[in-house]
Amino acid sequence: MLLANVVGPGRLHLNRLVPRGEVELWTTPLGKWVPRAELMAKALEIWPVHVIEEALGDEADGVLPRAIRSAELRVRLPRHHIAMLEYRADQQETTVSGVLARELDGIASAHIEELSAALPGFAEAMAWPGVG
């Protein structure tokens, strides 16, 4: 798996998270490592899904569940909404897609019972990668 491609640019970021206890290292006879699910959860906090998909390349299908994979959506919005999204993306050092995904995750969490009942696979997508 090419998770190193995902972690590569964020290695320094992860090195800052370990001492603060935001990422738990497991100690084994072979050394210290981050559990896969925790690494994936942290990666989703740091980068939008489409950035992770690009880093994983051909291996993205084997790593990310279909419901988590990104797809293109075209929308028409008032210009002030677009300016706001671009501003928030700059402030959060992410993309407009990343800002929208985080906001939509908040909506999804607020309505998880209803959406889980109405949309097959929704609960599993929201629970992935199962850290917590």
C-alpha positions in Angstrom: 0.0 0.0 0.0 1.3 3.5 -0.8 0.1 5.2 2.4 3.6 6.5 2.6 2.7 8.7 -0.3 -0.1 10.1 1.8 2.0 10.5 4.9 5.1 11.7 3.1 4.2 15.4 2.9 2.6 15.2 6.4 5.4 13.4 8.2 6.4 16.5 10.0 2.8 17.2 10.9 2.4 13.7 12.3 5.7 14.1 14.2 4.1 17.1 16.0 0.9 15.2 16.7 2.5 12.2 18.5 4.0 14.2 21.4 0.7 16.0 21.9 -1.1 12.6 22.1 -3.2 13.3 19.1 -1.8 10.2 17.4 -1.2 7.0 19.3 1.9 5.0 18.5 2.0 1.2 19.1 5.2 -0.3 20.1 6.1 -3.7 18.6 9.3 -5.8 18.5 9.9 -4.2 15.1 9.5 -0.6 16.3 6.8 2.0 16.7 3.9 2.3 14.2 0.6 4.1 13.8 -2.4 1.7 13.4 -3.8 1.9 9.9 -7.3 3.1 10.9 -5.9 5.9 13.0 -3.5 6.9 10.3 -6.4 7.0 7.8 -8.6 9.0 10.2 -5.8 11.5 10.8 -5.1 11.8 7.0 -8.8 12.6 6.5 -8.5 15.4 9.1 -5.4 16.8 7.3 -6.3 16.4 3.6 -9.5 16.4 1.5 -10.4 12.9 0.2 -9.5 13.9 -3.4 -5.9 14.7 -2.3 -5.6 11.3 -0.6 -7.0 9.6 -3.7 -4.4 11.3 -5.9 -1.6 10.3 -3.5 -2.8 6.6 -3.4 -3.2 6.5 -7.2 -4.3 3.1 -8.5 -4.4 1.7 -4.9 -7.2 4.1 -3.9 -9.9 1.6 -4.9 -8.4 -1.0 -2.5 -8.0 1.4 0.4 -11.0 3.7 0.3 -14.6 2.3 0.4 -16.7 3.3 -2.6 -18.9 5.6 -0.5 -15.8 7.5 0.7 -14.4 8.0 -2.8 -14.9 11.5 -4.3 -17.0 12.3 -7.3 -17.5 15.6 -9.1 -20.5 17.7 -8.4 -21.3 20.9 -10.3 -23.4 23.5 -8.5 -24.4 27.1 -9.1 -24.0 29.4 -6.1 -24.2 33.1 -5.5 -20.8 34.8 -6.0 -20.6 35.8 -2.3 -20.9 32.1 -1.3 -18.1 31.2 -3.7 -16.0 34.0 -2.3 -16.7 32.8 1.2 -15.8 29.2 0.4 -12.5 30.3 -1.2 -11.7 32.5 1.8 -12.4 29.7 4.2 -10.3 27.3 2.1 -7.4 29.7 2.3 -7.9 30.2 6.0 -8.0 26.5 6.7 -5.2 25.7 4.2 -7.4 23.3 2.2 -9.5 23.3 -0.9 -13.1 24.5 -1.4 -13.9 20.8 -1.7 -12.3 20.3 1.7 -14.3 23.1 3.3 -17.6 21.8 1.9 -16.8 18.2 2.9 -16.3 19.3 6.5 -19.4 21.3 6.6 -21.4 18.5 5.0 -20.0 16.1 7.6 -21.4 18.3 10.3 -24.9 18.2 8.6 -24.5 14.4 8.2 -23.7 14.0 11.9 -26.7 16.1 12.9 -29.0 13.9 10.9 -27.2 10.5 11.0 -30.1 8.4 12.1 -32.4 9.7 9.4 -29.8 9.5 6.7 -28.6 6.1 7.7 -32.1 4.7 7.4 -32.7 6.4 4.1 -29.3 5.9 2.3 -27.8 2.4 2.0 -24.1 2.4 3.1 -24.4 5.8 4.7 -23.8 4.6 8.3 -20.8 2.6 7.2 -19.3 5.5 5.3 -19.7 7.8 8.4 -18.1 5.2 10.7 -15.1 4.6 8.4 -12.3 4.0 9.2 -13.6 3.0 12.6 -11.3 4.9 15.0 -12.6 6.1 18.2 
